[in-house]
Amino acid sequence: MTVPVRFADMLTKERRARLRAERLYEQLRAELNAANEKLRGHAYALSEQVMAQRQELDIVRQHAVALEDVNEKAAQDLQVANSEVDLANLRLREAIETMPDGFAVFDSEQCLVMANQAYLGVFRDFPEVERGIRYTRILEICAYEGLAVLDGDDPGIWVEDMRTRWASQYISPRELHFINGMSVRLMDRRVPNGDYVSLVRNITESLRYQAELIEAQERAEAAAQAKSAFLANMSHEIRTPMNGVVGMADLLAETRLDSEQRMFTDTIRSSGQALVTIINDILDFSKMDAGRMELHPEPFDLEKTIHEVLTLLAPSARAKGIELILDYDMFLARDLCADAGRLRQVLTNLVGNAVKFTDSGYVLVRAVGVGMSAEGHVVHLTVEDTGIGIAPENQEHVFAEFQQVEEAANRRFEGTGLGLAITRRIISLMAGKMWLESELGVGSCFGVSLSLPGADTGTMQPAFPKGIARALLVSDHLISRGIIERQLQSAHVQTMTATQPETATKLARQDAPDVVVLDHDLSEADAVTVLSKLRQVLPACPVVLLCATVTDATQALAHDSNLVALSKPLLWRDLCSALARLQGQYTNSGQPPAQPENRPAPTQRKLKVLYAEDNATNRLVFGKMVRNLPLDLTLAENGREAVECFMQSPPDLIFMDISMPEMDGREATCRIRQLPGGADIPIIALTAHALREEIDKIMAAGMNATLTKPLRKAVLLEALQNHAPPGVLFSAGPE
């Protein structure tokens, strides 16, 4: 069948249209897919953005929650802080209110800001004294209302003075007393912001306690004064009869006595002197206990002081056969500055104890310089003995007051037990140190370390004479021989030593010495025999004989012009002087002796002496002591009689007792000083008082010197020689 053309065209058109439609569909579908893809991409992007915003929102929400917690905690902390502030303010207010002292704060306009009840209490009758009142008004109330004690000051002037006080740069404390008996101390301060803080210390009880302390101190001082007066009076009452005992014993010892009578006399003398020593110890301890002991430094010769102590104790040592030895450092200065009297007391206690507790052997006193300090020469003084020794457990015990090593029931040695206690305190006052080394049954060594300034006494030490190059030393005492040998060697003298007579003679024959030093107290030989043998070898050689007492060599000195005797312990200066004398060239300056000047002979008349003493025994003792002297003695029984005797016939010298009835020695001295010729008359006080305060009062009354009872004849003779007028011939003569 044949298709018509029109239909075929139509079919072709339709086919073409369908193809176009399909192509359009594919294009639209491709566009749609592209749009879907783009939309999907936008969806994914939006989803991610939503997720990010959601996370940010979560973070913001968490931060908000955190901030809410912080705000809540901060609020809680603020609430706690406010509570604590309120509590602190409450406590501060309560503390201020409970204070016994007044406390107030004023602002920069001097208006009261706050005050506790202790501050406001004194103004309880004045209601206007409250917050806001000015400081000036408070002052006016105190002044014009009669609250404060003004001590006679004008109220207006007082108020103005108190206002000026507040206006000053530094507000000084001020005491204020109220009529109700209360006393306060005002202490005000200005703070940086201009406010004023006022503290009112209640010092009522403090002033009362202070008054009680002053009263107690006055009572204590009165008790100490009464104690000192009691001790001084007791010293006077004991020393006055002791003057008769010791003085008469000394006079009795000068008479002809058999052996038994001399023993009795020596016992009385030693016992009396022991009692005086005990009295001195008790007085010294009492002064130290009261803190009234004072030191009086002065220039002195240390070597001579030690030698004087040893010489004083030599009789006791000689009676026991003990050798006293002095070893003084050749390089240590001799002229020093200290309280020589107290140092002599220290040495006397130490050496006296050493002699007391030593039955055989020696007592050695050694002085050594160990350098310099800011105070001066550092000196070590040691006292070594070969006595009973002290056990270690008792070594500190011996320095206690009223204590001794042995039990009281078994003690063989007398004493108060105060010597070492006093010694230690004196050394402490001198800023020194003291120590003890001892072994029971072997001996003891007491040591003292002091720093003493040097001094210039103006004395020249004799030099070792020239021309002596060799010396022979004969001694069998190891320590003393070694000391002398060392001293000679320091003078560049070749020294030969011998302990036996045969050795000494042999050495003298082999190498003739320029000088011989011979110990008189040889243990196995007689010194006179040794000297005789040496004279056969050395007929003209100078010989120095060392003796315990010079009287032991009296006979030998009478037959040997080249012999000189020196007492032991030996002083180096004495050896130098003796050798110089033997060489015929001795003077203090090393120059030939000066020829005596032609002076007119003194007036040949007796020394006129006035002695005032109320005690009959003491007058008798004094008269007996001077009975053999060229004196014209006048006696007076009290100060009034002494003044009358002076007015009738002025004496050359007055010995004045201090404690006398009717008129004491001080008043009598003052009256004599006011009389014509009385200003220059030497007046020497005789007193049984030993306290320094009493001695100072005596000297202040116009005395020239003071002698302490019991009076010793040697001291009396020295006073007569020192104070006799130059126009009167006076000689003590042989004792």
C-alpha positions as CSV (number, residue, x, y, z in Angstrom):
1,M,0.0,0.0,0.0
2,T,1.1,3.4,-0.9
3,V,1.4,6.0,1.9
4,P,0.4,9.3,1.0
5,V,3.0,11.9,0.9
6,R,1.3,14.2,3.4
7,F,1.2,11.5,6.0
8,A,4.8,10.7,5.5
9,D,5.6,14.3,5.9
10,M,3.5,14.4,8.9
11,L,5.2,11.3,10.3
12,T,8.6,12.8,9.5
13,K,7.6,15.9,11.3
14,E,6.4,14.0,14.2
15,R,9.6,11.9,14.3
16,R,11.6,15.1,14.2
17,A,9.5,16.6,16.8
18,R,9.9,13.6,19.0
19,L,13.7,13.7,18.5
20,R,13.7,17.4,19.4
21,A,11.6,16.6,22.4
22,E,14.0,13.8,23.5
23,R,17.0,16.0,23.0
24,L,15.2,18.7,25.0
25,Y,14.4,16.2,27.6
26,E,17.9,15.0,27.9
27,Q,19.1,18.6,28.0
28,L,16.5,19.4,30.7
29,R,17.4,16.2,32.6
30,A,21.1,17.2,32.4
31,E,20.3,20.7,33.6
32,L,18.1,19.2,36.3
33,N,20.9,16.8,37.4
34,A,23.3,19.7,37.3
35,A,20.9,21.8,39.4
36,N,20.4,18.8,41.8
37,E,24.1,18.5,42.2
38,K,24.5,22.2,42.8
39,L,21.6,22.0,45.2
40,R,23.2,19.0,46.9
41,G,26.4,21.0,47.3
42,H,24.6,23.9,48.8
43,A,22.8,21.5,51.1
44,Y,26.1,20.1,52.3
45,A,27.6,23.5,52.8
46,L,24.6,24.7,54.7
47,S,24.6,21.6,56.8
48,E,28.3,22.2,57.7
49,Q,27.6,25.8,58.5
50,V,24.7,24.7,60.7
51,M,26.9,22.3,62.4
52,A,29.6,24.9,63.0
53,Q,27.1,27.4,64.3
54,R,25.7,24.7,66.5
55,Q,29.2,24.0,67.9
56,E,29.8,27.7,68.5
57,L,26.4,27.9,70.2
58,D,27.3,25.1,72.4
59,I,30.6,26.8,73.3
60,V,28.8,30.0,74.0
61,R,26.3,28.2,76.1
62,Q,29.1,26.4,78.0
63,H,30.9,29.8,78.5
64,A,27.7,31.3,79.7
65,V,27.2,28.5,82.2
66,A,30.8,28.9,83.3
67,L,30.4,32.7,83.7
68,E,27.3,32.0,85.7
69,D,29.2,29.7,88.0
70,V,32.0,32.3,88.4
71,N,29.5,35.0,89.1
72,E,27.9,32.8,91.7
73,K,31.3,31.9,93.3
74,A,32.3,35.6,93.2
75,A,29.0,36.5,94.9
76,Q,29.6,33.8,97.5
77,D,33.2,35.0,98.1
78,L,32.1,38.5,98.3
79,Q,29.5,37.5,100.8
80,V,32.1,35.6,102.8
81,A,34.5,38.5,102.6
82,N,31.8,40.9,103.8
83,S,31.1,38.5,106.7
84,E,34.8,38.3,107.6
85,V,35.1,42.1,107.4
86,D,32.1,42.4,109.7
87,L,33.6,39.8,112.0
88,A,37.0,41.6,112.0
89,N,35.3,44.9,112.7
90,L,33.3,43.2,115.5
91,R,36.4,41.7,117.0
92,L,38.3,45.0,116.6
93,R,35.5,46.8,118.4
94,E,35.3,44.2,121.1
95,A,39.1,44.2,121.5
96,I,39.2,48.0,121.7
97,E,36.3,47.9,124.2
98,T,38.1,45.2,126.4
99,M,41.3,47.2,126.4
100,P,42.2,48.5,129.9
101,D,43.7,51.6,128.1
102,G,41.7,54.3,126.4
103,F,41.6,54.3,122.6
104,A,40.2,57.0,120.3
105,V,40.4,58.2,116.7
106,F,40.0,61.8,115.6
107,D,39.6,62.9,112.0
108,S,41.7,65.6,110.4
109,E,39.3,68.2,111.8
110,Q,40.1,66.9,115.3
111,C,36.5,65.6,115.7
112,L,36.0,62.3,117.6
113,V,35.3,59.4,115.2
114,M,35.3,56.6,117.7
115,A,36.4,55.8,121.3
116,N,36.1,52.9,123.6
117,Q,34.5,53.0,127.1
118,A,37.9,53.1,128.8
119,Y,38.5,56.5,127.0
120,L,34.9,57.7,127.6
121,G,34.7,56.4,131.2
122,V,36.3,59.4,132.8
123,F,33.7,61.6,131.0
124,R,30.6,59.7,132.1
125,D,29.1,62.8,133.8
126,F,29.5,64.7,130.5
127,P,27.0,63.4,127.9
128,E,28.4,65.7,125.2
129,V,31.6,63.7,125.0
130,E,30.5,61.5,122.2
131,R,31.2,61.0,118.5
132,G,31.7,64.3,116.8
133,I,33.0,66.3,119.7
134,R,36.2,68.3,119.1
135,Y,39.4,67.5,120.8
136,T,39.7,71.1,122.1
137,R,36.3,70.7,123.9
138,I,37.6,67.6,125.6
139,L,40.6,69.5,126.9
140,E,38.4,72.3,128.2
141,I,36.2,69.8,130.1
142,C,39.4,68.3,131.7
143,A,40.7,71.8,132.6
144,Y,37.7,73.8,133.6
145,E,35.5,71.1,135.0
146,G,38.2,70.0,137.4
147,L,38.8,66.5,136.0
148,A,42.5,66.9,135.6
149,V,45.2,67.8,138.1
150,L,46.9,70.9,136.7
151,D,49.4,71.4,139.5
152,G,48.6,75.0,139.8
153,D,48.7,75.8,136.1
154,D,46.1,78.2,134.6
155,P,43.4,76.2,132.7
156,G,43.6,78.3,129.6
157,I,47.4,78.0,129.4
158,W,47.1,74.3,130.0
159,V,44.6,73.8,127.2
160,E,46.7,75.9,124.8
161,D,49.8,73.9,125.8
162,M,48.0,70.6,125.0
163,R,46.7,72.0,121.6
164,T,50.3,73.1,120.8
165,R,51.4,69.6,121.6
166,W,49.0,68.1,119.0
167,A,50.1,70.6,116.4
168,S,53.8,69.7,116.7
169,Q,55.6,67.5,114.1
170,Y,56.3,64.8,116.8
171,I,53.6,64.5,119.5
172,S,55.6,63.6,122.6
173,P,54.1,61.4,125.4
174,R,52.5,63.3,128.3
175,E,51.5,62.1,131.7
176,L,48.1,63.3,133.1
177,H,46.7,62.8,136.5
178,F,43.0,63.0,137.4
179,I,41.4,64.0,140.6
180,N,39.9,60.5,141.1
181,G,43.4,59.1,141.6
182,M,43.9,57.7,138.1
183,S,47.1,58.5,136.2
184,V,47.5,58.0,132.4
185,R,50.2,58.5,129.8
186,L,48.9,60.1,126.6
187,M,50.5,58.7,123.4
188,D,49.2,60.3,120.2
189,R,50.1,59.8,116.6
190,R,49.2,61.5,113.4
191,V,48.5,59.0,110.5
192,P,49.2,59.8,106.8
193,N,45.5,60.6,106.0
194,G,45.4,63.3,108.6
195,D,43.6,61.4,111.3
196,Y,44.8,61.3,114.9
197,V,45.1,58.1,116.9
198,S,45.2,58.5,120.7
199,L,46.2,55.8,123.1
200,V,45.7,56.6,126.8
201,R,47.7,54.2,128.9
202,N,46.5,53.7,132.5
203,I,49.7,53.9,134.5
204,T,48.1,54.1,138.0
205,E,49.3,50.6,139.0
206,S,52.7,51.1,137.3
207,L,53.3,54.3,139.3
208,R,52.2,52.6,142.5
209,Y,54.5,49.6,141.8
210,Q,57.3,52.0,140.9
211,A,56.8,53.8,144.2
212,E,56.9,50.4,146.0
213,L,60.1,49.5,144.1
214,I,61.7,52.9,145.1
215,E,60.6,52.3,148.7
216,A,62.0,48.7,148.6
217,Q,65.2,50.0,147.0
218,E,65.5,52.6,149.7
219,R,64.9,50.0,152.4
220,A,67.5,47.7,150.7
221,E,70.0,50.5,150.6
222,A,69.3,51.4,154.2
223,A,69.8,47.7,155.1
224,A,73.0,47.6,153.1
225,Q,74.1,50.9,154.8
226,A,73.2,49.4,158.2
227,K,75.1,46.2,157.3
228,S,78.1,48.3,156.2
229,A,77.9,50.4,159.4
230,F,77.5,47.2,161.5
231,L,80.6,45.7,159.8
232,A,82.5,48.9,160.2
233,N,81.6,49.2,163.9
234,M,82.3,45.5,164.5
235,S,85.7,46.0,162.7
236,H,86.4,49.0,165.0
237,E,85.3,47.1,168.1
238,I,87.4,44.1,167.3
239,R,90.5,45.9,165.9
240,T,90.7,48.2,168.9
241,P,91.5,45.5,171.4
242,M,93.5,43.7,168.8
243,N,95.7,46.7,168.6
244,G,96.5,46.1,172.2
245,V,97.0,42.3,171.7
246,V,99.2,42.5,168.6
247,G,101.0,45.7,169.7
248,M,101.9,44.3,173.2
249,A,102.9,41.0,171.6
250,D,105.3,42.9,169.3
251,L,106.8,44.8,172.2
252,L,107.0,41.7,174.3
253,A,108.9,39.9,171.5
254,E,111.6,42.7,171.8
255,T,112.4,41.8,175.4
256,R,114.6,39.1,176.7
257,L,112.5,35.9,176.7
258,D,113.3,32.2,177.2
259,S,112.4,29.7,174.6
260,E,109.0,28.9,176.1
261,Q,108.1,32.5,176.6
262,R,109.1,33.4,173.0
263,M,106.9,30.5,171.8
264,F,104.0,31.9,173.8
265,T,104.6,35.4,172.4
266,D,104.9,34.3,168.8
267,T,101.7,32.3,169.2
268,I,99.9,35.5,170.4
269,R,101.3,37.5,167.5
270,S,100.4,34.9,164.9
271,S,97.0,34.3,166.3
272,G,96.3,38.0,166.5
273,Q,97.4,38.6,162.9
274,A,95.3,35.6,161.8
275,L,92.3,37.2,163.4
276,V,93.0,40.5,161.6
277,T,93.2,38.6,158.3
278,I,89.9,36.9,159.0
279,I,88.3,40.3,159.7
280,N,89.8,41.7,156.5
281,D,88.4,38.8,154.5
282,I,84.9,39.2,155.9
283,L,84.9,42.9,155.2
284,D,86.2,42.5,151.7
285,F,83.6,39.8,151.0
286,S,80.8,42.0,152.4
287,K,81.9,44.9,150.2
288,M,81.9,42.6,147.1
289,D,78.6,41.1,148.0
290,A,77.1,44.7,148.2
291,G,78.8,45.6,144.9
292,R,80.7,48.4,146.7
293,M,84.3,47.4,146.0
294,E,86.1,49.8,143.6
295,L,89.4,49.6,141.9
296,H,91.9,52.4,142.0
297,P,94.5,51.8,139.2
298,E,97.9,53.5,139.6
299,P,101.4,52.9,138.3
300,F,103.3,50.2,140.2
301,D,106.2,47.8,139.9
302,L,104.8,44.3,139.3
303,E,108.1,42.5,140.0
304,K,108.6,44.4,143.2
305,T,105.0,43.8,144.3
306,I,105.4,40.0,143.8
307,H,108.8,40.1,145.7
308,E,107.2,42.1,148.6
309,V,104.5,39.4,148.9
310,L,107.1,36.6,148.9
311,T,109.2,38.5,151.5
312,L,106.1,38.9,153.7
313,L,105.4,35.2,153.6
314,A,109.1,34.1,153.8
315,P,109.1,33.5,157.6
316,S,106.2,31.1,157.3
317,A,107.8,29.3,154.4
318,R,111.2,29.2,156.1
319,A,109.7,27.7,159.2
320,K,108.4,24.8,157.1
321,G,111.6,24.5,155.0
322,I,109.8,25.6,151.8
323,E,111.8,27.3,149.0
324,L,110.1,30.5,147.7
325,I,111.0,31.1,144.0
326,L,110.3,34.1,141.8
327,D,110.5,33.7,138.0
328,Y,109.9,37.1,136.3
329,D,109.9,37.2,132.5
330,M,113.0,39.2,131.5
331,F,111.1,40.7,128.5
332,L,107.9,41.7,130.5
333,A,107.6,45.3,131.5
334,R,107.9,45.9,135.2
335,D,106.1,49.3,135.4
336,L,102.4,48.6,134.8
337,C,99.1,50.2,135.9
338,A,96.6,48.5,138.1
339,D,95.2,48.5,141.6
340,A,98.4,47.4,143.3
341,G,96.8,46.9,146.7
342,R,94.2,44.5,145.3
343,L,96.7,42.7,143.2
344,R,98.9,42.3,146.2
345,Q,95.9,40.9,148.0
346,V,95.4,38.4,145.2
347,L,99.0,37.3,145.3
348,T,99.0,37.1,149.2
349,N,96.0,34.9,149.1
350,L,97.4,32.5,146.4
351,V,100.9,32.4,147.8
352,G,99.6,32.2,151.4
353,N,97.5,29.2,150.5
354,A,100.4,27.6,148.7
355,V,102.6,27.9,151.7
356,K,99.8,26.8,154.0
357,F,99.0,23.6,152.1
358,T,102.7,22.7,151.3
359,D,104.7,20.7,153.8
360,S,107.9,20.4,151.7
361,G,109.3,21.4,148.4
362,Y,108.8,24.8,146.9
363,V,106.3,27.5,146.0
364,L,107.0,29.1,142.6
365,V,105.5,32.4,141.4
366,R,106.0,33.0,137.7
367,A,105.1,36.2,135.7
368,V,105.1,35.8,132.0
369,G,104.1,38.2,129.2
370,V,102.1,36.6,126.5
371,G,101.7,39.5,124.1
372,M,99.7,42.7,123.8
373,S,96.0,43.4,123.8
374,A,93.9,46.6,123.3
375,E,94.1,47.1,127.1
376,G,97.9,46.7,127.4
377,H,100.3,43.9,128.3
378,V,98.8,40.4,128.7
379,V,100.3,39.0,131.9
380,H,100.0,35.5,133.2
381,L,100.7,35.1,136.9
382,T,100.9,31.5,138.2
383,V,101.5,30.2,141.7
384,E,102.8,26.6,141.7
385,D,103.4,24.5,144.8
386,T,104.2,20.9,145.7
387,G,101.5,20.7,148.4
388,I,98.6,18.3,149.0
389,G,96.9,19.1,145.7
390,I,93.2,19.2,145.1
391,A,91.0,16.3,143.7
392,P,89.2,17.1,140.4
393,E,85.8,16.9,142.0
394,N,86.8,19.6,144.5
395,Q,88.6,22.0,142.2
396,E,85.6,24.2,141.6
397,H,84.5,23.8,145.2
398,V,87.4,25.7,146.5
399,F,86.2,29.0,144.9
400,A,82.9,29.0,146.7
401,E,82.3,31.2,149.7
402,F,82.9,29.8,153.2
403,Q,84.1,26.5,151.7
404,Q,87.2,24.5,152.0
405,V,88.4,21.3,150.4
406,E,88.4,19.2,153.6
407,E,85.4,18.4,155.8
408,A,85.1,20.6,158.8
409,A,85.6,17.8,161.2
410,N,88.8,16.7,159.7
411,R,90.3,20.1,158.7
412,R,94.0,20.6,159.6
413,F,94.2,24.1,158.1
414,E,92.5,27.1,159.6
415,G,90.7,29.8,157.6
416,T,87.4,31.4,156.6
417,G,87.2,29.8,153.2
418,L,86.8,33.3,151.7
419,G,90.3,33.8,150.3
420,L,89.9,32.2,146.9
421,A,86.3,33.5,146.6
422,I,87.6,37.1,147.2
423,T,90.5,36.5,144.8
424,R,88.3,35.3,142.0
425,R,86.0,38.3,142.4
426,I,88.9,40.8,142.4
427,I,90.2,39.2,139.2
428,S,86.7,39.5,137.7
429,L,86.6,43.2,138.6
430,M,90.0,43.6,136.8
431,A,88.5,41.9,133.7
432,G,90.8,39.0,134.1
433,K,90.6,35.2,134.2
434,M,91.6,32.7,136.8
435,W,92.1,28.9,136.5
436,L,93.3,26.0,138.5
437,E,95.4,22.9,137.6
438,S,96.0,20.4,140.4
439,E,96.6,16.7,141.1
440,L,95.9,15.2,144.4
441,G,99.1,14.5,146.4
442,V,101.3,16.2,143.7
443,G,100.6,19.9,144.0
444,S,98.5,22.8,142.6
445,C,98.9,25.6,140.2
446,F,96.6,28.7,140.3
447,G,96.8,30.9,137.3
448,V,95.7,34.5,136.7
449,S,95.5,36.3,133.3
450,L,95.3,40.1,133.2
451,S,95.6,42.8,130.6
452,L,97.6,45.7,132.3
453,P,98.5,49.0,130.7
454,G,102.1,50.1,130.8
455,A,103.1,52.9,133.0
456,D,106.1,55.3,133.4
457,T,107.1,55.4,137.1
458,G,110.2,57.3,136.4
459,T,112.5,54.7,138.0
460,M,115.5,53.3,136.1
461,Q,116.3,49.6,136.4
462,P,120.0,48.9,137.2
463,A,121.8,47.4,134.2
464,F,123.9,44.3,134.5
465,P,127.5,45.6,135.1
466,K,130.0,45.3,132.3
467,G,133.1,43.3,132.6
468,I,131.4,40.1,133.8
469,A,131.6,37.5,131.1
470,R,131.7,34.2,133.2
471,A,129.8,33.2,136.3
472,L,129.8,30.2,138.5
473,L,126.4,29.2,139.9
474,V,126.4,26.8,142.9
475,S,123.0,25.6,143.9
476,D,121.3,22.2,144.2
477,H,117.8,23.4,143.7
478,L,116.9,22.6,140.2
479,I,114.2,25.2,139.5
480,S,115.8,28.3,141.1
481,R,119.2,27.4,139.6
482,G,117.6,27.2,136.2
483,I,115.9,30.6,136.6
484,I,119.1,32.3,137.6
485,E,121.1,30.6,134.9
486,R,118.6,31.7,132.3
487,Q,118.7,35.3,133.6
488,L,122.5,35.3,133.4
489,Q,122.5,33.9,129.9
490,S,120.1,36.6,128.8
491,A,122.8,39.1,129.9
492,H,125.3,37.3,127.7
493,V,127.1,35.8,130.7
494,Q,128.6,32.3,130.2
495,T,127.3,30.3,133.2
496,M,128.8,27.3,134.8
497,T,126.6,25.4,137.3
498,A,127.5,23.0,140.1
499,T,125.5,21.2,142.8
500,Q,128.4,19.7,144.8
501,P,131.3,21.6,146.5
502,E,133.9,19.5,144.6
503,T,132.4,20.3,141.3
504,A,132.3,24.0,142.1
505,T,135.9,24.1,143.2
506,K,137.0,22.1,140.1
507,L,135.1,24.5,137.7
508,A,136.5,27.5,139.5
509,R,140.1,26.2,139.1
510,Q,139.6,25.2,135.4
511,D,138.0,28.5,134.2
512,A,138.1,31.3,136.8
513,P,134.7,33.1,136.8
514,D,134.2,36.8,137.1
515,V,131.5,36.3,139.8
516,V,130.2,33.4,142.0
517,V,126.6,33.0,142.9
518,L,126.3,30.7,145.9
519,D,123.1,29.3,147.4
520,H,123.4,29.4,151.2
521,D,120.8,26.6,151.7
522,L,122.6,23.7,150.1
523,S,121.0,20.4,151.0
524,E,124.2,18.3,151.2
525,A,126.8,20.8,152.1
526,D,127.5,23.8,154.3
527,A,127.6,27.1,152.3
528,V,130.3,28.5,154.6
529,T,132.6,25.5,153.9
530,V,131.9,25.8,150.2
531,L,132.8,29.5,150.3
532,S,136.0,28.7,152.2
533,K,137.1,26.2,149.5
534,L,136.3,28.6,146.7
535,R,138.3,31.4,148.4
536,Q,141.3,29.1,148.2
537,V,141.0,29.2,144.4
538,L,139.3,32.6,143.9
539,P,140.6,34.8,146.8
540,A,139.3,38.1,145.4
541,C,136.4,37.0,143.1
542,P,133.0,38.7,143.9
543,V,130.7,36.3,145.6
544,V,126.9,36.7,145.9
545,L,125.5,34.6,148.7
546,L,121.7,33.8,148.4
547,C,120.1,33.4,151.8
548,A,116.7,32.8,153.2
549,T,117.5,35.7,155.5
550,V,120.4,38.0,155.3
551,T,121.2,37.5,159.0
552,D,122.4,34.0,158.2
553,A,125.4,35.5,156.5
554,T,126.3,38.1,159.1
555,Q,129.5,36.3,160.3
556,A,130.7,35.6,156.7
557,L,130.1,39.2,155.7
558,A,132.2,40.4,158.6
559,H,135.3,38.5,157.3
560,D,134.9,38.9,153.5
561,S,134.9,42.3,151.8
562,N,134.2,40.7,148.4
563,L,131.0,39.1,149.6
564,V,127.5,40.4,149.5
565,A,124.4,38.6,150.8
566,L,120.9,38.8,149.1
567,S,117.7,37.4,150.4
568,K,115.7,34.8,148.5
569,P,113.7,34.9,146.3
570,L,116.2,36.8,144.2
571,L,115.3,39.9,142.4
572,W,117.4,40.4,139.2
573,R,117.7,44.2,139.9
574,D,119.2,43.3,143.4
575,L,121.8,41.0,141.8
576,C,122.8,43.7,139.3
577,S,123.1,46.3,142.1
578,A,125.1,44.0,144.3
579,L,127.5,43.1,141.5
580,A,127.9,46.8,140.7
581,R,128.6,47.6,144.3
582,L,131.2,44.8,144.4
583,Q,132.8,46.5,141.4
584,G,132.8,49.8,143.2
585,Q,130.6,51.6,140.6
586,Y,127.1,51.3,141.9
587,T,124.6,54.2,141.8
588,N,121.0,54.4,140.6
589,S,122.0,56.0,137.4
590,G,125.2,53.9,136.8
591,Q,127.4,57.0,137.4
592,P,130.0,57.4,140.2
593,P,128.5,58.2,143.6
594,A,127.9,61.9,144.1
595,Q,129.7,63.6,146.9
596,P,127.5,64.7,149.8
597,E,126.8,68.4,149.8
598,N,127.8,70.6,152.8
599,R,124.5,71.3,154.4
600,P,123.9,72.9,157.7
601,A,123.1,70.5,160.5
602,P,119.5,70.2,161.3
603,T,118.2,71.6,164.5
604,Q,119.0,69.4,167.5
605,R,115.7,69.0,169.2
606,K,113.2,66.3,169.8
607,L,110.3,65.7,167.5
608,K,107.1,67.0,169.2
609,V,104.3,64.4,168.7
610,L,100.7,64.7,169.8
611,Y,98.8,61.4,170.1
612,A,94.9,61.6,170.6
613,E,93.4,58.2,171.7
614,D,90.5,57.5,174.1
615,N,91.5,53.8,174.7
616,A,94.0,53.5,177.6
617,T,95.5,50.3,176.2
618,N,96.2,51.8,172.8
619,R,97.8,54.9,174.5
620,L,100.0,52.5,176.4
621,V,101.0,50.5,173.3
622,F,101.8,53.7,171.4
623,G,103.9,55.0,174.2
624,K,105.8,51.7,174.5
625,M,106.5,51.6,170.7
626,V,108.1,55.0,170.7
627,R,109.7,55.0,174.1
628,N,113.3,54.7,172.7
629,L,112.8,57.4,170.1
630,P,113.9,61.0,170.4
631,L,110.3,62.2,170.8
632,D,108.5,64.7,173.0
633,L,105.1,62.8,173.3
634,T,101.9,64.5,174.5
635,L,98.8,62.4,175.0
636,A,95.2,63.4,174.7
637,E,92.1,61.3,175.5
638,N,89.7,62.8,173.0
639,G,89.4,65.4,170.2
640,R,88.6,68.3,172.5
641,E,91.8,67.7,174.5
642,A,93.8,67.4,171.2
643,V,92.6,70.8,170.1
644,E,93.4,72.3,173.5
645,C,96.9,70.7,173.4
646,F,97.5,72.1,170.0
647,M,96.5,75.6,171.1
648,Q,98.8,75.4,174.1
649,S,101.9,74.0,172.3
650,P,101.7,73.2,168.6
651,P,103.4,69.9,167.8
652,D,105.4,68.8,164.8
653,L,103.2,65.8,164.1
654,I,99.7,64.6,165.2
655,F,98.4,61.0,165.4
656,M,94.7,61.3,165.6
657,D,92.3,58.5,166.5
658,I,89.0,58.7,164.6
659,S,86.4,57.3,167.1
660,M,86.6,59.2,170.3
661,P,84.0,60.6,172.8
662,E,83.1,64.3,173.2
663,M,84.8,65.1,169.9
664,D,85.9,62.6,167.2
665,G,89.0,62.8,165.2
666,R,87.4,64.2,162.1
667,E,85.9,67.2,163.9
668,A,89.1,67.7,165.9
669,T,91.1,67.8,162.6
670,C,88.8,70.3,161.0
671,R,89.1,72.6,164.0
672,I,92.9,72.3,164.1
673,R,93.0,73.1,160.4
674,Q,91.2,76.4,161.2
675,L,93.7,77.4,163.9
676,P,96.8,79.5,163.2
677,G,99.5,77.1,162.0
678,G,97.1,74.2,161.8
679,A,96.7,74.2,158.0
680,D,100.2,72.7,157.4
681,I,100.6,70.4,160.4
682,P,100.9,66.7,159.4
683,I,97.9,64.8,160.9
684,I,97.9,61.0,160.6
685,A,94.6,59.2,161.3
686,L,94.7,56.0,163.4
687,T,91.5,54.0,162.8
688,A,90.1,50.6,163.4
689,H,87.8,51.1,160.4
690,A,89.0,49.3,157.3
691,L,86.2,50.1,154.8
692,R,87.2,52.2,151.8
693,E,84.2,54.5,152.4
694,E,85.4,55.2,155.9
695,I,89.0,55.9,154.7
696,D,87.7,58.3,152.1
697,K,85.7,60.2,154.7
698,I,88.7,60.3,157.0
699,M,90.9,61.7,154.2
700,A,88.2,64.2,153.3
701,A,88.4,65.6,156.8
702,G,91.9,66.9,156.1
703,M,94.1,64.0,157.2
704,N,97.6,63.6,155.5
705,A,97.6,59.8,155.8
706,T,95.8,56.9,157.5
707,L,97.2,54.0,159.5
708,T,94.9,51.0,160.2
709,K,94.8,49.3,163.5
710,P,96.2,47.0,164.8
711,L,99.2,49.3,164.5
712,R,102.6,47.7,163.7
713,K,105.8,49.3,165.0
714,A,107.5,49.2,161.6
715,V,104.6,51.1,160.0
716,L,104.6,53.6,162.8
717,L,108.3,54.3,162.4
718,E,108.0,54.7,158.7
719,A,105.2,57.3,159.2
720,L,107.4,59.2,161.7
721,Q,110.3,59.3,159.2
722,N,108.1,60.3,156.3
723,H,106.2,63.2,158.1
724,A,108.9,64.6,160.4
725,P,109.6,68.2,159.6
726,P,112.8,68.9,157.7
727,G,114.1,71.2,160.5
728,V,114.0,68.5,163.1
729,L,116.6,65.7,163.5
730,F,114.8,62.4,163.8
731,S,116.2,58.9,163.5
732,A,114.3,55.8,164.3
733,G,117.5,54.0,165.2
734,P,117.8,50.3,165.4
735,E,114.6,48.4,166.2
